[in-house]
């Protein structure tokens, strides 16, 4: 049948969606439009599950209803687009499908129009197919328009839209002004590389795509906008890392005259509104808070997963003077001996412990090795991974008492310099939590939020032998630490805060520097002289000279929030058209070469070898 034989759609607009009909509609004449999801032929009767964004409806073609419609339906194949007109009928009791919202009814079709055909699809997209989950992701991304027909992915995109609406409602009710900031801006590299855009009318000069609207939103506060927000695209040309996108979306917010308490209280309420709107979940407020130092000390991470225990304990003093040379050397060098107690794992076999040491502690985490003590559940003698003549039983028992271990428990111990050993133990804690099934990611929680506060203002980089801003160079120091900025910058705490959820950072911000002198001191601590500061940030420093108010804000990672709400495995599953891990988009084949005349117009010469 040629394309010219397609009939015009004489049915008009649909009367209902494919997820709408219920027993109350029995006897109603309806028009449905959608895609053929599945087809079944039973004794001269054809059953089609018709699919659209809203759901599935079973439509039936039989000689008793209309022989002509049945004849047309003989040609139907998966993913063909059709319009069906018919009457809603009750399904027989034995054919009711409780898994479908429309499962109590069916539509007996008396007229069918084929609106378009489909080639054989390269992977299953049916609502009933689980195999689509195992399809190669690159293939799914190449045919993203087919992938988006799958219910799970489609629901993620709808959930994302609902988040936009919920957030915007909140901000409008709180008297925030939505302002769009430029996408073509000045390059002010700090951290990740910029995506650069050459200017045709200014040869040799470049715009940059924004890594964030940071400087613009601060200038909006200087301008007196008072409360600003936008949902905006940001761009970072980062080295390839798992589950990162070169372009991402953030909810960007700034306020004048804020305190940290106002920030916490305002955005506690934002998250409560979002979780109520999208999940029907009453978020307990206020959200708990941990200082950065406490988060590292107790959980070995500045984004701790609080869905399970296994808190880190400092066993340094318990092992002091133990005679175990490895531990003695660490303690003498000012390091720490850390432990976690794993309940109910004291009977683990030798092979399992050897694999934990070799494959996880040494290979994945990068620690020097694992020391462990097994306390059998039958109350038998403690088994130490270190021989008694090297680490005496007396020292082992002292440590076990110090960490509160009991029969049936497993004690895991790492030693090393702080804070590196804390981070390593934090990684081991996360591994054990997942290995023991203490955490399960899903769309129904549990939801453990936490504000992390009092970050260090600066972090030292051994490679470049200089300080970097832990957040960004516009973060205000704690007032009580200001005097140390010139003399002991590594000890200065920031008025910065991150918001975490289930071990993921979902937002971060700070109270900003608003006076030129403090900003100059900050640049000096970062090794940025006045000439460089003026060249890179002169427009912001100039604005500070004209009555800049105290201000602060936050940015939320919208993609990651949607991923957690949806229980998705990857950011790519909540973005309509994402990039691959190699920063490519297979569907449109980008990035790609451009014509030589375009490069000539931009006064650009490509030095990289051309692809074959």
C-alpha positions in Angstrom: 0.0 0.0 0.0 1.6 3.3 -1.0 1.7 6.4 1.0 -0.7 8.0 -1.4 -3.5 5.7 -0.2 -3.5 7.2 3.3 -6.9 8.7 3.8 -7.5 12.1 5.3 -8.5 12.3 8.9 -12.2 12.9 8.9 -12.7 12.1 12.5 -11.8 15.5 13.8 -10.0 16.0 17.1 -10.0 13.1 19.6 -12.8 13.1 22.2 -10.7 11.4 24.9 -7.1 10.4 25.5 -6.0 6.7 25.7 -5.8 6.9 29.5 -9.1 8.6 30.2 -12.0 6.2 29.7 -13.7 4.5 32.7 -16.9 2.4 33.3 -18.9 5.7 33.6 -18.2 6.2 29.8 -19.8 2.8 28.8 -22.2 3.4 25.9 -20.4 6.6 24.8 -19.3 7.1 21.2 -15.6 8.2 21.2 -12.7 9.0 18.9 -9.2 7.9 20.0 -5.9 8.6 18.3 -2.5 7.2 19.0 0.1 4.5 18.3 -0.4 0.8 18.0 1.3 -0.6 21.1 0.5 -4.3 20.7 -1.7 -6.4 18.5 -3.4 -9.7 19.2 -5.4 -11.8 16.7 -7.9 -14.2 18.3 -10.4 -16.1 16.2 -11.0 -13.5 13.6 -11.1 -10.6 16.2 -8.2 -8.2 16.4 -7.3 -6.6 19.8 -5.1 -3.5 19.7 -3.6 -1.7 22.7 -3.7 2.0 21.6 -1.1 4.2 23.2 -0.7 7.9 23.7 1.1 10.0 26.4 -1.8 9.5 28.8 -2.0 5.7 28.8 -3.4 2.6 27.0 -6.9 1.7 25.8 -7.8 -1.7 24.3 -9.7 -1.3 21.0 -11.4 -4.2 19.3 -12.1 -5.0 15.7 -14.7 -7.7 14.9 -17.0 -8.6 12.0 -20.0 -8.0 14.3 -19.0 -4.4 14.8 -17.7 -3.4 11.4 -16.2 -5.7 8.7 -14.7 -2.8 6.8 -12.8 -1.6 9.9 -11.7 -5.1 10.6 -10.3 -5.4 7.1 -8.3 -2.2 7.5 -7.0 -3.4 10.9 -5.5 -6.5 9.3 -2.7 -4.3 8.0 -1.8 -2.7 11.4 1.7 -3.1 12.8 3.5 -1.7 15.9 3.9 2.0 16.0 1.5 2.8 13.2 -0.5 6.0 14.0 -4.3 5.6 13.8 -7.6 7.2 14.5 -10.3 4.9 15.8 -14.0 5.7 16.3 -16.3 3.4 18.2 -18.4 2.8 21.3 -17.1 2.2 24.9 -18.2 -1.3 26.2 -17.5 -3.1 29.4 -15.0 -5.9 29.3 -16.1 -9.3 30.3 -15.2 -10.1 33.9 -12.5 -12.6 33.0 -10.8 -10.1 30.6 -10.6 -7.1 33.0 -7.0 -5.9 33.3 -6.4 -4.4 36.8 -3.0 -3.2 35.8 -4.5 -0.6 33.4 -6.5 2.4 34.5 -8.7 1.7 31.5 -8.7 -2.0 32.2 -12.4 -2.3 32.8 -13.5 -1.1 29.4 -12.7 -1.5 25.7 -13.7 0.4 22.6 -15.5 -1.6 19.9 -14.4 0.1 16.7 -16.7 0.9 13.8 -14.4 3.2 11.8 -10.6 3.1 11.4 -8.3 5.6 9.7 -4.6 4.9 9.3 -2.8 8.2 9.7 0.7 7.0 9.2 2.9 3.9 9.1 6.1 3.0 10.8 9.2 1.1 9.8 10.2 -1.8 12.0 11.6 -0.2 15.2 15.2 -0.9 16.1 14.3 -1.7 19.7 11.1 -2.4 21.6 9.1 0.6 22.8 5.9 -1.1 23.8 4.4 -0.3 27.2 4.5 -4.1 27.9 8.2 -4.6 26.9 10.8 -4.8 29.5 13.5 -5.5 26.9 13.8 -1.8 26.1 15.6 -1.4 29.4 18.4 -3.6 28.2 18.8 -1.9 24.8 22.2 -0.3 24.1 22.0 3.3 25.4 23.7 4.7 22.3 21.1 3.1 20.1 18.3 4.5 22.3 19.9 8.0 22.1 20.2 7.7 18.3 16.5 7.1 18.1 15.5 9.3 21.0 12.1 10.0 19.6 11.3 6.3 19.9 12.9 6.0 23.3 10.7 8.9 24.5 7.6 6.8 23.6 8.5 4.4 26.4 6.2 5.1 29.4 9.0 5.3 32.0 11.0 7.9 30.1 8.0 9.8 29.1 6.8 10.0 32.7 10.2 11.3 33.7 9.8 14.2 31.2 6.3 15.0 32.5 7.6 14.9 36.1 10.3 17.4 35.1 7.6 19.7 33.7 5.6 19.4 36.9 8.7 20.5 38.8 9.1 23.6 36.7 5.5 24.5 37.4 5.7 23.8 41.2 8.9 25.8 41.6 7.6 28.8 39.6 4.4 28.9 41.6 6.4 29.0 44.8 8.7 31.8 43.6 5.9 33.9 42.3 4.0 33.6 45.6 7.2 34.6 47.5 7.5 37.8 45.4 10.6 36.7 43.4 11.1 38.2 40.0 12.0 35.9 37.1 14.8 37.4 35.0 16.6 35.9 32.1 20.4 36.6 32.1 22.5 36.5 28.9 23.6 33.2 27.3 26.4 35.0 25.5 28.7 36.4 28.2 32.3 37.2 29.1 34.7 34.3 29.7 35.7 34.3 33.4 37.2 30.9 33.8 37.3 29.5 37.3 37.3 25.8 37.6 35.8 24.1 34.6 36.6 25.3 31.0 34.2 27.6 29.2 32.4 26.8 26.0 33.5 29.6 23.7 31.5 31.2 20.9 33.5 33.2 18.3 32.3 36.7 17.4 32.0 37.3 13.6 31.7 41.1 14.0 34.6 41.3 16.5 37.3 39.0 14.9 39.5 37.2 17.4 37.1 37.8 20.3 34.9 35.3 21.9 31.8 35.1 24.0 31.5 32.3 26.6 28.4 30.2 27.5 27.6 30.7 31.2 28.9 28.1 33.7 26.3 29.8 35.9 24.6 33.2 36.0 26.6 34.0 39.1 28.0 37.5 38.3 24.8 38.6 36.6 22.5 37.7 39.5 24.8 39.5 41.9 24.6 42.6 39.6 20.8 42.2 39.7 21.0 42.6 43.5 23.1 45.7 43.1 20.4 46.9 40.7 17.8 46.6 43.5 15.7 43.7 42.1 15.6 42.3 45.6 14.5 38.7 44.9 15.5 37.0 41.6 15.1 33.5 40.2 15.3 31.8 36.9 15.4 28.2 35.6 18.3 28.3 33.3 20.8 26.3 31.2 24.4 26.3 32.2 27.4 24.9 30.4 30.7 23.5 31.5 33.4 22.0 29.3 34.6 19.5 31.9 36.7 16.4 31.5 34.5 13.3 30.9 33.1 11.9 34.1 30.3 9.4 34.6 26.8 10.9 34.7 27.8 14.5 34.0 26.3 16.6 31.2 28.1 19.5 29.4 24.8 21.4 29.5 22.6 21.2 32.5 19.7 23.1 34.1 19.6 24.8 37.4 17.1 26.8 39.5 19.1 29.9 40.2 18.1 32.2 43.1 19.5 35.4 44.7 18.2 37.6 47.5 19.2 40.9 49.1 19.7 41.3 52.9 19.6 37.6 53.6 20.8 35.7 56.6 21.7 32.0 56.5 18.6 31.3 58.6 16.4 33.1 56.0 18.1 31.0 53.2 17.5 27.7 55.1 13.9 28.6 56.0 12.9 29.8 52.5 14.3 26.8 50.7 13.1 24.3 53.2 9.7 25.5 52.2 10.4 25.3 48.5 11.4 21.7 48.8 8.4 20.9 51.0 6.2 22.4 48.3 7.9 20.4 45.5 7.7 17.1 47.3 4.1 17.7 48.3 3.1 18.7 44.8 5.0 15.9 43.0 5.1 13.0 45.5 2.3 13.8 48.0 5.0 13.7 50.7 4.9 15.9 53.8 8.6 16.8 54.2 9.4 17.2 57.9 10.8 20.7 58.6 13.2 22.1 59.4 15.6 20.1 57.3 18.5 18.9 59.5 21.9 20.6 59.4 25.5 19.4 59.8 28.6 21.4 59.7 31.2 20.4 57.1 33.5 19.3 59.8 30.9 17.1 61.4 29.8 15.6 58.1 33.4 14.6 57.3 34.1 13.3 60.8 30.9 11.2 61.1 30.2 10.2 57.5 33.4 10.8 55.5 31.6 13.0 53.0 30.3 16.5 52.5 27.2 15.0 50.9 26.4 12.2 53.4 23.8 9.6 52.8 21.8 9.6 56.0 19.4 6.8 55.0 21.5 4.4 57.1 23.8 4.4 60.1 27.3 2.9 60.1 28.8 6.1 61.4 32.5 6.5 61.4 34.2 6.4 64.8 37.6 7.7 65.7 39.6 4.9 67.3 43.0 6.7 67.3 43.3 6.9 71.1 42.1 3.3 71.5 45.1 2.2 69.4 47.6 4.6 70.7 50.6 2.6 72.1 49.3 -0.7 70.7 52.7 -1.6 69.4 51.3 -2.2 65.8 53.9 -0.4 63.8 51.5 0.6 61.0 49.1 2.3 63.4 51.9 3.8 65.5 53.5 5.4 62.4 50.1 6.9 61.4 49.4 8.3 64.8 53.0 9.7 65.2 52.5 11.5 61.8 49.3 13.1 63.1 46.9 10.8 61.2 43.8 8.9 62.4 42.6 5.3 62.9 39.0 5.2 61.9 36.4 2.4 62.4 32.9 1.5 61.5 30.9 -1.2 63.2 28.8 -3.4 60.9 26.0 -5.1 62.9 25.3 -8.8 62.1 28.3 -9.4 59.8 30.7 -11.0 62.4 30.4 -14.4 60.7 31.6 -13.3 57.3 34.0 -15.8 55.7 37.7 -15.2 55.0 37.2 -15.2 51.3 34.6 -12.4 51.5 36.8 -10.3 53.7 39.8 -10.8 51.3 37.7 -9.7 48.4 36.5 -6.6 50.4 40.1 -5.7 51.1 41.5 -6.3 47.6 38.7 -5.3 45.3 37.1 -2.5 47.3 39.4 -1.0 49.8 42.6 -1.2 47.8 41.4 -1.0 44.1 38.2 1.1 44.3 38.9 3.3 47.3 42.6 3.5 47.1 43.4 2.9 50.7 46.5 1.1 51.8 44.7 -1.9 53.3 41.9 -3.1 55.6 42.2 -4.2 59.2 39.1 -6.0 60.6 37.9 -7.7 63.6 35.1 -10.3 63.5 33.0 -11.0 66.6 31.2 -14.3 66.0 27.5 -14.4 66.7 28.0 -17.4 69.0 30.1 -15.3 71.4 33.3 -17.1 70.4 36.8 -15.4 70.4 37.3 -12.4 68.3 39.1 -13.0 65.0 41.6 -10.3 64.0 43.0 -9.9 60.5 46.3 -8.9 62.1 48.3 -11.6 64.0 48.3 -11.4 67.8 52.1 -11.1 67.9 51.8 -7.9 65.7 48.6 -6.4 67.2 48.1 -7.8 70.7 44.7 -9.1 71.7 44.6 -6.6 74.6 44.8 -3.7 72.1 42.1 -5.3 69.9 39.7 -5.7 72.9 40.4 -2.1 74.0 39.4 -0.9 70.5 36.3 -3.1 70.3 35.1 -1.7 73.6 35.8 1.9 72.5 33.7 1.5 69.4 30.9 -0.4 71.2 31.0 -3.6 69.1 29.3 -6.7 70.4 28.9 -10.4 69.4 27.9 -10.8 65.8 29.4 -7.5 64.7 32.2 -6.8 62.2 34.6 -3.9 62.8 36.3 -2.4 59.8 39.4 -0.2 60.4 41.3 2.2 58.1 44.4 4.3 59.0 45.9 7.3 57.3 46.3 11.0 57.2 43.3 13.2 57.7 41.1 14.1 56.0 42.0 11.6 53.3 41.3 8.6 55.5 37.9 10.1 56.4 37.0 10.2 52.7 38.2 6.7 52.2 36.2 5.4 55.2 33.2 7.4 53.8 33.5 5.4 50.5 33.8 2.1 52.4 30.7 3.1 54.4 28.7 3.7 51.2 29.9 0.4 49.8 28.8 -1.5 52.9 25.4 0.3 52.9 24.7 -0.7 49.4 26.2 -4.2 49.7 24.0 -4.9 52.8 20.9 -3.5 51.1 20.6 -0.7 53.6 19.8 1.8 50.8 17.6 1.5 47.8 17.1 4.2 45.3 13.6 4.6 44.1 10.8 7.1 43.4 9.2 6.6 46.8 12.1 7.5 49.1 13.0 7.5 51.9 14.1 11.1 51.6 16.9 12.3 53.8 17.8 15.9 53.3 20.6 17.7 55.0 22.1 21.2 54.9 25.9 21.2 55.1 27.2 24.4 56.6 30.5 26.2 57.6 32.6 25.0 54.6 36.2 25.9 54.4 36.5 29.1 52.3 39.5 27.8 50.4 41.1 24.5 49.6 44.8 23.9 48.9 45.9 22.3 45.7 49.3 20.4 46.0 49.8 20.3 42.3 49.7 24.1 41.6 50.7 25.0 45.2 47.9 27.5 45.6 44.5 28.0 47.2 41.3 27.6 45.2 37.9 28.8 46.3 35.9 25.8 47.5 32.7 27.3 46.1 33.6 30.4 44.1 35.6 33.6 44.6 32.6 35.7 45.6 31.8 33.7 48.7 31.9 35.7 51.9 34.1 34.5 54.8 32.7 34.1 58.3 33.0 37.6 60.0 34.8 36.0 62.9 37.4 34.5 60.6 38.1 37.6 58.5 41.3 38.5 60.4 42.8 35.1 59.3 42.2 35.6 55.6 45.7 37.2 55.1 47.6 35.2 57.7 46.0 31.7 57.8 43.6 31.4 54.8 43.3 27.6 55.1 41.5 27.9 58.4 38.9 30.5 57.3 35.3 29.3 57.2 32.9 30.3 54.5 29.3 31.6 54.8 28.5 28.7 52.3 26.0 25.9 52.4 25.1 22.9 50.3 21.9 21.0 50.3 22.1 17.2 50.0 19.6 14.5 49.5 20.4 10.8 49.9 24.1 11.3 49.3 23.7 13.6 46.4 24.4 17.3 46.3 21.2 19.0 44.9 22.0 22.6 45.7 24.7 25.0 46.8 25.2 28.6 47.6 26.5 31.3 49.9 26.2 34.7 51.3 28.3 36.8 48.9 31.0 39.4 49.3 29.5 42.8 48.6 32.3 45.3 49.3 35.3 45.9 47.1 37.9 45.7 49.9 36.9 42.2 51.1 36.7 41.1 47.5 40.3 42.3 46.9 41.4 40.4 50.0 39.7 37.2 48.6 41.4 37.6 45.3 44.8 38.1 47.0 44.3 34.9 48.9 43.6 33.1 45.6 46.7 34.6 44.0 44.8 36.8 41.7 46.4 40.3 41.5 44.5 43.5 41.0 45.3 43.7 37.3 44.0 40.2 36.6 41.0 40.7 38.9 40.1 43.9 37.0 40.5 42.2 33.7 38.3 39.2 34.6 35.8 40.7 37.0 36.1 44.5 36.6 32.4 44.9 35.7 31.4 43.3 39.0 34.0 45.2 41.1 32.8 48.4 39.5 29.2 47.6 40.5 30.3 47.1 44.1 31.4 50.7 44.2 27.8 51.9 43.8 26.0 50.8 47.0 26.0 47.1 46.6 23.6 45.6 49.3 24.4 42.4 51.3 23.2 39.5 49.2 23.2 35.8 48.9 21.6 32.9 47.1 21.7 29.3 46.0 21.5 27.2 42.8 19.7 23.9 42.6 20.6 21.1 40.2 17.3 20.6 38.5 18.4 17.5 36.5 19.6 15.7 39.6 16.5 16.6 41.6 14.3 15.1 38.9 16.5 12.0 38.7 16.0 11.4 42.4 12.3 12.1 42.3 11.9 9.7 39.4 14.1 7.0 40.9 16.0 7.1 37.6 19.5 5.6 37.3 21.0 8.4 35.2 20.6 12.0 34.4 20.2 11.0 30.8 16.9 9.4 31.8 15.4 12.8 32.9 16.6 15.0 30.0 14.7 14.9 26.7 17.8 15.2 24.5 20.9 14.5 26.6 24.5 14.1 25.6 26.4 10.8 25.9 29.3 10.3 28.4 31.6 11.3 25.5 29.7 14.6 25.2 28.0 13.7 21.9 24.4 13.7 20.7 23.9 10.6 18.4 20.5 11.6 17.1 21.6 14.8 15.4 25.3 13.8 15.2 26.8 16.7 17.2 29.3 18.1 17.6 30.1 18.0 13.9 32.3 19.6 11.3 31.2 23.0 9.8 31.7 24.4 6.3 35.0 26.2 5.6 33.2 29.4 4.6 31.6 29.5 8.1 35.1 29.2 9.6 36.4 31.9 7.2 33.6 34.3 8.3 34.7 33.8 11.9 38.4 34.2 11.1 39.1 30.7 12.6 41.5 28.1 11.3 41.1 24.5 12.5 44.4 23.0 13.5 43.1 19.6 14.6 43.2 16.8 11.9 39.9 16.4 10.1 37.9 13.2 10.7 37.7 10.7 7.9 
